[in-house]
Amino acid sequence: MRVLVTGAKGQLGSDVVKELESRGLEAVGVDIEEMDITDEKSVMTVIGSEKPDAVIHCAAYTAVDDAEDHEELCRKINAYGTENIAKACKEHDLALMYISTDYVFNGEGIEPWKPDNLDREPINVYGQTKYEGELAVEKLLEKYFIVRISWVFGEHGKNFVRTMLKLAETHDHISVVADQIGSPTYTPDLARLLVDMIQTDKYGRYHATNSGTCTWHEFATEIFFQKGIIMDVEPVTSEEYPTKAKRPHNSRMDKGKLIENGFELLPPWQDALKRYLALLRP
């Protein structure tokens, strides 16, 4: 099987390419240098010439706060770029896996969001543009996976774990938001699931994160605990720690559809964190 992966240099895309290759599958990793997803002609040309059997679309504008000031650029990449890829997949009758986000939901209530809940009401620019990407995929294709993820961390790129460890070098007291609940997602674990999924025709919307939920405060506390770092982690509210982009309070996501379709749930996030921290050791 030959799979084209966008955002191949990114935190998730790089692990997806690695996972494909580890299984003896053919990975065609592209980033902006090889294929500018905002250029429809570039997308059509590359996908047409590479002739993949499927596309895993990881490329995205993910700077959530910056997106509030750069809405046009964010939409160009997340919405129009995704539409370009969906058009190319339709042209060549390819399955598309679009990596989306918990931020397509408004974050209200306490119930886990179900993958087929169509009450998507994003509360920030990033979430809105990813939602528009979902709509483009749903409109143009029948053979698609929309996989929503959250709180991503991995070997490549910036993430919350690295930020906490960096703060520990200069601080013995930090404040972390304690009223936003979600699930951390470890990219190597996620990549294994995505490669399992892309080899099937069990299309649809899915939620895929590591098992279990926590607040950002609990996540930070566990990071320091596992690293043996003495740190005073003060819980604060979102109002006490304002950000340019509003964040959802409830990012619990129902992953039952994975089990229903024969896919394995990802391991607990604490276990994923342990493996990641071992990888970071000098």
N, C-alpha and C positions, 0 to 999 in steps of 0.2 A: 504494500500500500504506500502511496506517495502523498504526503500531507504538506501543504504550504502553511507556514506559521508566520503571521505578522507580528511585529514587535519582538523579533527574535533576540534582540539584545537586552530586552527588559527583564524585570524581576521574574515574571511568570513565563514569558516566551522562551527565555533561555533554558528553563527547566523542562518545558514541553519538548523542545528540540532534543535535549539530552535524553529524555524518556523515550521518545520515538526511536532514536538511534540505538538505545540500549536494547530495544526489542527487535532490532533488525528491520525496522520500518524505515522508509526513505523520507527524510525531513528536508524540506526546502525552506530554510529560514531567511526571511526578508525583513529589513528595517527600512528606514526612510531613504537610505542611500540606494537600495535596490528597487524599492517600489514606494512612491509617494501616494499614500492612500487617499489624499485629498485631490489627486489628479486622476479623473476617471479614465483618461486615455492610458496613463501609466499602469493603472490597475488592470485594465482589459488586456494590455500588451503582455504584462508579466504573467498573469494567470493563464492567458492563452498560450504563451510559449512554454511555460513550465509544465502545463498539463497535469496538475495534481488530481488526486481522486477526491480530496476534501480540503477544506480550509479551516484552520483554527485561528480566529481573529483576536489576538491579544493586544494589539497596538491601541493606545488610547491616550488622551490628555487626562492625567490623573491628579494634577495639582489643584486640589479642591478649593483652597482659599484663593489662589491666583485666578482661578476660573471666573470668580466674581468680577474681576477687572478685565478679563480677556474672554468675554462671552463669545465673540465672533470666532476667534481662533479655536476655542473649545468645541463649539458646534461644528466648525469646519472639519475637525478631526473625528470627533465622537459620533456625530450624526451623519454628515455628508460623506465622510470617509467610509463609514460602515455601509451606507447606501451604495457607494461605488462598488464595494466588495460584494454586496448582495446581488447587484446587477450582473457582475462578472460570473458569479456562481450560477445565476439563473441562465445566463447565456451558454454556459458549458455544462449545465445540469449537475452541479456539484453540491454536496452537503456542506453547510456552513455552521460552524460552532462560534457563536458570538459570546465573548466574556463580558458580562454585565455586572451590576452592583446592587447591594442592598439599598443604596441611595435613591433608587427609583421609587421607593415607598416613603410615606410621610413620617414614619417613625412614631406614630401615636399608638396608644394602647399597650397591652402586655402580651397579646397572643402572637405566636410565631406567624410570620407572613407565609402564605402558601404560594408555591411557584405559579399557579394558574390564577391567582388573584389579579384581576385586571384593574383594580382600584389603585393604579399607580399615580401618586401625587407627589412628585419630587419637590423638595423644599430648598434646593440650591441649584446653581447653574450646572455644575458637574452632573448631578443626578438627572436634571432635565435633559441634557444632551445625550446621556446614556439611554434614557427612556426613548428619546427620538430615534436612536439607533435601533432599539428593540422594535419600534413600530415599522421601521424600514425593512427589517429582516422579516417580520411577520407579514408585511404587505406583499413582498416580492417573492418569497420562497415558501415551499412546503417542506423541503428537506432541511430543517434547521434545528440546532440546539441553541437555546439561550440559557447560559449558565451564570447565575448570579453568585458572586463571592463577596467576602468582606474582610477587613482588617488583615490585609495580606503582609506576610513577611517571608523572606527568603535570602539566599546567599547574595543576590545581586541587587544593587540599588538601596535607596533609603527606606527605612521602616521604623516602626515604633520601638522594636527591641533595641536596635542600634542607637536610637535617640536616647532611650533610658540609660543604656550602658555608657554613653558619652556624657550624659548629665552626671552620672555617678563619679566621674573623674574629678569634678569640680564642686559637687554639692553633697551635703549630707541630709538635706531636707528639700523635698519637692512637693508640688501640689498637682494632683491628677484628677480628672473628671470622674465622678462616681455615679452619674445618673444617665449614662448611655450604656446600653447592654447589647452585646453582639457576640460573635464567635471569631477568634483568630483563625487565619487560614495559612497553612505552611505550603509554599509553592511546590516542593517536590512531591508531597502527598497529593496535592490537587492535580499536578501534571499526570500522575499515574491514573487517576480517575478519568481525566479528560481523554487520555489515549485509549483507555478501556471503552469509553463512550463513543468516540469517533469511529470505532470499528464496527459499530452497530447501526441499525436503522430505527432505534428507539428515540425518535425525535421529540422535541417539545421543550418546555421551560423547566429548568431544574434549579435547585439551590444546593450549593456545594461549599461547605466550610468544614473545618475540623469539628469534632463532636464536643458538645458542652458549650456553655455560655459564661460570660463574665462581663464585668464593667472594665473600663480602661484602668481604673484604680486597682482592681483585682489582678488584671494582667500585669501591671507594673510591679505590684507586690510580689507576684509569683516569679517574675524575672529576677528580682533582687534576691529572693529566697533561694532560688535554684543556683544563683551565682555566689551565694554566701556573702552578699554585700549588705552591710548595715546601713539602712536608709530609712529616714522618717518620711513616709508617703502619706501626705494629708489629703483626704477626700474633699473634693469641692464640687459645686454644681456647675452646670453649663453656663449659668448666668454669672457665676463668679469667675469663669475662665472663658470670656467671650472670644469667638473667632469670626473672621470675616464672613465665612460661609456657615450657615446654620446646619447643625448636625442632627440626624434623627435620634431620638431617645431609645426607640425600640427597633433594634436590628436583629431580633430573633428570627431565624428563618427555618421553616419546616422542610426537613430533608427526607421525609417519608417516601417521596416519589422515586428517589434513588433505589430504595429497597424494593419498592413495587416493581421496578424494571430490572431487578437482578444485579444492581451495582452495589459494591461494598461502601459502607460509610467510612469516612476518614477517621483516623485515630483521635483520641482526646487531645485537645489543644495543649494540655500540660505536657503530654508525651512528645508532641511535635516540638514544643519549646525546648525540652531537654535535649533532643537530637540536634536542634539548631544551635543551641549554646555550645554543645560539644564540638560542632563544626567550626565555631568562631574562635575556639581556643588557639592561642599562638603555638 
